């Protein structure tokens, strides 16, 4: 499949690009607001993968072109850019599955709190902002960007997946399963996204308060 | 220490009673609204432990007497009984650490959702209901009662702990560490309780939607 990572130049986009390119047969397309930023990031990812013996070609494009090419389009942008990003690519999403990993959080003193939008969760916000014909799946909310983008770091994390349509959800679960060290779990419909997203501030609070814990993910059993 | 489990006759109280009695040097006191129910449960727990070669004496009392004897008093009652239970034992809590494991949830269709009280979390509700001089610590929110009370089941779960006072929090963390298969993690102050509590409906939704997964707990790493 073609996996387009909108905002693929940083944070979780970086780690997903590197690991999808390294671990799977899918093609990665790094999207950004400018072609130049997309090219810089894709070149850097290719170089880092080549240094580890992985000769992989990584696509690069402005977000709308990346979205047009993607079978799966991941919105790896901060929550406050989510609606604008969807709007900027809305005409290019036909036939794609849109994936929302963003979480709304607010910092208070030395803690981070879940701060969902009025609709209940950022994932549901993405579903509302997307064209009606484009299925939205929530996934990748609880991945620590730092460890994900460190290819020397082993990961063994669960990825709860939410969505209202079984076909698109299956597609995203398969993509997750193709990445080494990630296990996809079905967390139910989009209405269950809030409980998934709320894990992310918890992970940050645990990392803040426990010596030796950082870049945390989660495992359910 | 003396560990009083108010509502220790069922759900999470059962598993905590059995495992604290089996794994630690602490004394367990099963509290209930009637002395008869407390006695029936304590007798049954003693018998189940004896069947496994653990000759342990388990205390039993009505909730107020159990609270009076407890160094640590665990409110192992459903969220909707929490305030009434605290009120019924408020005069007996001086010098104790009060532990709140309850989570507010609501069921909608085939999903479960986090449903916190207006104050933000059930743990903070307990803190507000408790006498000012009694420290409240949130813990044990994410334990699956079924697996916890099955002494043949191995567990390897994390227990995020929230509280605003370091001494009482340390006491509860030590109790947790004394139970085989549980790891206490510091999740920060009481204001962070909501993100901890919200994991519980997620665990239920994951168990509902994934074949072969049930009685789930969580591990952070």
Boltz contact constraints between the chains, C-beta under 6 A:
constraints:
  - contact:
      token1: [A, 111]
      token2: [B, 188]
      max_distance: 6.0
  - contact:
      token1: [A, 111]
      token2: [B, 192]
      max_distance: 6.0
  - contact:
      token1: [A, 114]
      token2: [B, 195]
      max_distance: 6.0
  - contact:
      token1: [A, 185]
      token2: [B, 206]
      max_distance: 6.0
  - contact:
      token1: [A, 185]
      token2: [B, 210]
      max_distance: 6.0
  - contact:
      token1: [A, 186]
      token2: [B, 209]
      max_distance: 6.0
  - contact:
      token1: [A, 186]
      token2: [B, 210]
      max_distance: 6.0
  - contact:
      token1: [A, 187]
      token2: [B, 205]
      max_distance: 6.0
  - contact:
      token1: [A, 187]
      token2: [B, 206]
      max_distance: 6.0
  - contact:
      token1: [A, 188]
      token2: [B, 111]
      max_distance: 6.0
  - contact:
      token1: [A, 188]
      token2: [B, 205]
      max_distance: 6.0
  - contact:
      token1: [A, 188]
      token2: [B, 209]
      max_distance: 6.0
  - contact:
      token1: [A, 192]
      token2: [B, 111]
      max_distance: 6.0
  - contact:
      token1: [A, 192]
      token2: [B, 205]
      max_distance: 6.0
  - contact:
      token1: [A, 195]
      token2: [B, 114]
      max_distance: 6.0
  - contact:
      token1: [A, 195]
      token2: [B, 198]
      max_distance: 6.0
  - contact:
      token1: [A, 195]
      token2: [B, 201]
      max_distance: 6.0
  - contact:
      token1: [A, 195]
      token2: [B, 202]
      max_distance: 6.0
  - contact:
      token1: [A, 198]
      token2: [B, 195]
      max_distance: 6.0
  - contact:
      token1: [A, 198]
      token2: [B, 198]
      max_distance: 6.0
  - contact:
      token1: [A, 201]
      token2: [B, 195]
      max_distance: 6.0
  - contact:
      token1: [A, 202]
      token2: [B, 195]
      max_distance: 6.0
  - contact:
      token1: [A, 205]
      token2: [B, 187]
      max_distance: 6.0
  - contact:
      token1: [A, 205]
      token2: [B, 188]
      max_distance: 6.0
  - contact:
      token1: [A, 205]
      token2: [B, 192]
      max_distance: 6.0
  - contact:
      token1: [A, 206]
      token2: [B, 185]
      max_distance: 6.0
  - contact:
      token1: [A, 206]
      token2: [B, 187]
      max_distance: 6.0
  - contact:
      token1: [A, 206]
      token2: [B, 220]
      max_distance: 6.0
  - contact:
      token1: [A, 209]
      token2: [B, 186]
      max_distance: 6.0
  - contact:
      token1: [A, 209]
      token2: [B, 188]
      max_distance: 6.0
  - contact:
      token1: [A, 210]
      token2: [B, 185]
      max_distance: 6.0
  - contact:
      token1: [A, 210]
      token2: [B, 186]
      max_distance: 6.0
  - contact:
      token1: [A, 216]
      token2: [B, 220]
      max_distance: 6.0
  - contact:
      token1: [A, 218]
      token2: [B, 220]
      max_distance: 6.0
  - contact:
      token1: [A, 219]
      token2: [B, 219]
      max_distance: 6.0
  - contact:
      token1: [A, 220]
      token2: [B, 206]
      max_distance: 6.0
  - contact:
      token1: [A, 220]
      token2: [B, 216]
      max_distance: 6.0
  - contact:
      token1: [A, 220]
      token2: [B, 218]
      max_distance: 6.0
